[in-house]
């Protein structure tokens, strides 16, 4: 049997890291940061303490990486939709469809919503807040711009764009929560989210 090459080692390293993060995501989302121990993550993932500490120094590092991943992914998604050659209302529709599709098809999407909520309630240093939430306003700011453009051309009703963007994402957070907590929960039609802002 020939020894693994560098590429194979890198793939295995990435897989193990993802295994740890996947287990940690579910534990943090359901127990919260304070109640979670490394042993809970170990038990959930069926791995050893040594493996976890080989890749991460602490549960804080794991948690902050998950939150950062959630925020950066949502920010990138919104910027991608904002750049599409669509009308503002169509961009709202695409955002609703994209996020609801993720909630429906990939359970981790709902868990990511929950850990962001947990993180926003945590006490942390200003340095940690900047590190974790530095890009947290990107989705809201992007949606505000889309809403404002829609208001300017008469597609979207007149109201405070920030309040409308927050309302839009709060509805999605609630849907993610219900998806995890209610058996047989049926996701709403994306058009219901569009109606929240449509003129």
Beta strands, then each sheet from edge to edge (+ up, - down):
end
